[in-house]
Amino acid sequence: MKGRTHMKLFNSKRFNTATVLATFVLSLFMYPRPILFLARVIEDFSVAAKLSNYNSNLEAAELIDEDRVQVVLMFDGGWESVYYNAYPILKKYGYKGSVSIIPSLVNEEAHLSYSQISELYMKGWSVLNQSYSYKISTDSYKMFNEFQCARDWMDKRFLTKGKKMAIIPYGCNNPFLIKLLIDAGYDNVRTQDNVIMLNATRLKNTVYYPISIIGLSQDMDFSKVRSYLSEAWSEKRSVAFVMNKIEEADDRYGTTFSPEQLEKLVEYIHENEDKFQVVTYTDLFAPQ
């Protein structure tokens, strides 16, 4: 009788274990979102641990070559296609890019994950503050809060190097917002067509960095891109090429630039390295 009871208990435990395992496996199919969320939390924790041991400030900024024109390759919006399509191309030629992130969209569909952003960051890419949710408002304080929230998000996740370099949504230039950013200690602001140096602005009138901001889109002929570079060389003026999604398909909103076009641009710069120097946004504005 005792043996039967023991066997019964053993079989009961085995049955319970099998039931728990079966329920867990079944839950993966029935409730995938909580499982994926948990996996993402674990991954993000691991990424944060790596970043906490990485100090980007210990890496010397790339020295600016005064005999060449500096070119910044910028990718706005934090799109995932930058990681899959732009990152390999720049890596092939030994270049680094600059990506502007919107924290509320990190880990969302078609956008960069925290893990992908951290990899770019630790490979020397600039990671810049494009506001927390990319909402534009006529209320300067609301806009300022957007940048502050993004700055806090970046700070807590050890993406500190470009947190005080603001990329204004839709390139809007709001003088009241600029004043708030100055008082909060931001380094600079990129608008649609210029970069305002906030450190210098604290001491005197608005100071614009001598740089051309060029938006690139799918329908732009490469001869036009070459002419921008030629003009930059003749004026000895830095240029920032701004892109969004790096994809073959045209999304009809002017926010795509194909990998083929990007490689053509990067290859052209590489062939003319006696004139052009590819640098990141943070390196361009780092104290020399």
N, C-alpha and C positions, 0 to 999 in steps of 0.2 A: 504493500500500500504506500509506504514511504517512497519507494523507488518510482512508483507511478506518479506520485505527487511532484517529485523532483523533475521527472521527465516532462511533466505537464508545464511546470514553471519555465523550464529551459526552452521548450517549444514556444511558450507564450512570449518570452523575451526575444527569441529569434523572430517570431512573427511581428512583434512590435518594432524591432529594428528594421525589418524589411518594409513594414508599413510606412515608417518615417522616411526611409530612403525613396520609396515609391512616391510618397506625397511630395517630397522635395523635387524630384525629377519632374513630376507632373506640374508642379507650380512654375517650373521654368517655362513651360508651354502656356499655361493658363494665365500667369501673372509675370510676364517677362520684364515689365518696366521696373518694378521694385528690385528685381535681381540685377538688372543692368545699372540701376542707380547705385546699388551697393557696390558693384564692381567698379563703377566710376569713382566712388568715394575712396575706395581702397587704392585705386590707381593714382588719384590726385594726392592722397596722403604720401604715397611713395615718391611722387614727383617733387612734392614740397620738401621732403627730407633731403633729396638730392640737391635741390636749389639752395637749401639752407646752408649747405656745405660749400656752395660755389659763390665766390665773391668776384663779381664782374669788375669791381673797382681795382682789383689787383692786376688786371690786364691793361697794359698800356694802350692808349688810343693810337690808332694808326696815324703816323706823322703825315701832316699835310705837305705835299710837294708843291711848293710855290711856283714851280716851272710848268706845272700841268693844271688843267681845269678839273675841278672835282665834280664827279657825277654821283648822285644818290639815286638808287633804285628803290622806290617806295611802293608799298602795297597797302592800300586802305581797306577797312571793313573787316579785317580778320578772317578772310575766306579760306576755307580748307584747301582749295585748289592751289594756293600759294605754297603750301607744304609739299603737295604731290607734284606740281608742275614747275613752279618757279625755283624752289629750293635746289633740286638736282641740277638745273641749268646753271645757276650761279656757282654752285659747288664745283661743277665741271671746269669752270674758268678761274676758280680760286677767289671768287668774289663773295661779299656778304651784302644782304639787303636790309631793309627797314620795314617792319610791319606795324601798322596801327591797329590796336585791338579795342573792341567794345565788350567789356566784361560781361554784360548781361547776355551776350550771344555766344560766349565761350562754351564749348561742349554741345552747342545746338547743331542741328542738321545743317550741313554745308559750311559750317564755320570751324575754325581751328579749335582743337581741344587744348586743355591746359598742358597736357603732355607734349603735344606738338609745338606749342609756343615755347615751352621750357627748353626743348631741344634746339630750336632756332636761337634762343637767348644764349644758351651755353656754347653755341657755335659762333658767337660773336655778332649775331644780328641785333639791330636795334628793335626794341619793343616799346611802342609809343602810346600815349594816352589819347584816345579818340572819343572820350566821354563814356559814361557808364552805359547809356542805352541809346545813344545817337538820336536823341529827341531834340529838336530845335524849338526854342521858345523866345518870345520877346522879353521875357522876364530874365534879366541878367543874373539875378540871384539863383534862379532855378538852373540856368545853364552852368553857373559856377559850381553849384552843388553836384551837377553831373560829373564834372571833372574831379571834384573832391572825392566823390564816391569811387570813381575809377582809380584814382590815386591810392585810396585806402585799400582797394581790392588788390592792386598791384603790390603794394607794400606788404600786405599780409601773405602774399604768395611769392615773395622774394624776387619779384620782377621790378627792381628798384631803379635801374639805370635811366630809363626814359619816362619815368612817372611824372616828371615836372615839365615835359615837353608836350604841349597841347596841340592836337590836330582838331581844328574847329569843324563841327558838322556842316557839310555843304559849303565850307569855306567862308561862311559869313563873318564879317568883321564888325564886332560890336565894341565900341570904345569903353562902355561901362563894364562889360565883361573883362576886357583887357586890364582895366584898373584893378578889378577884384583879383585877377590872376597875378598881377604884379605884387599886390599886398600879401598874397599867400605864398610868395617866393618861387613862382614858376620861372623857368629859364627862358622859354621862348614859346611863340605861338605860330603855327603855320595856317595861313588863310588860303583862299583860292589862288592867289597870285603872288604871295610874298611870305617872308618869315620875319616876324617882329621880335627883336631881341629885348626881352623884358629886363634883364640885368642892367643893360645900358639905359633903358627907358626910365629906370628908377631915378637916374641922376639928371637926365635932360629930356629933350623932346623925343618923340617916337623914333626909334632907330630901326631901319629895315636892313636886313642882311642882303648883300648883293647876290641874289640867286634868282634864277628863272624857274618857275613852277610850271611844268608841262604835263597836262593830262593826256594819257595815251588810250586810244580806243581801237576797236577792231577795224574800223573803216579808214584808219589813217594810213596813207601811203608812206612807205619807208623813206622815200626821197624827202618827205617833210621832216621826218625824224633826223635824217642826216643834216638837213639845213639848220635845225635847232642846235645840233652839236657844232656845226661849223660857225654859227653865230656866237655860241658860247665861247668857242676858242678865240675868235677874233676880238671879242670883248673881254676876254680873260674873266669870265663870269661863271660861277658855279651853276649847275643845273640839277633839278630834281625831277625825275620822270615818275609820275604818279599813275599807278594802275590799281585795279580792283581784283576781279576774278581773272585767273589765268586759265582760260578754257577755249576749246576750239569753237564751240557753238556761240553764236551771237545772241545775247539775251534781249536785244532790241531796246535796251535802256542805256546803251553806251558804257556799260561797266565791265565789258570783257576785253581781254587782250590775249591773243592766242599764244601758246607755248612756242610755236614756230616764229612768230613775230618777236617774242622776247629773246629767243636765241639769236635771231638775226641782229637785234640791237646789241646784245652782250658780245657777240662775236665781232661786230664792227668796232666796239669800244676796245676790245682786246687787241684787235689788229692795229689800233691807233693809240696804244698805251704810252707812246712818247708824248701825246697831247692830253690824254684823259686818265684820271685816277678815280676808280670806283671806291667810294668810302660810305660808311653808314651815317645815318643822320646824327647819331650821338657822337660819333668820332669827328664829324665836321664841326660840331659846336663844342667840342671838348676843349678845355684850356690847353694851349700848346706850350 
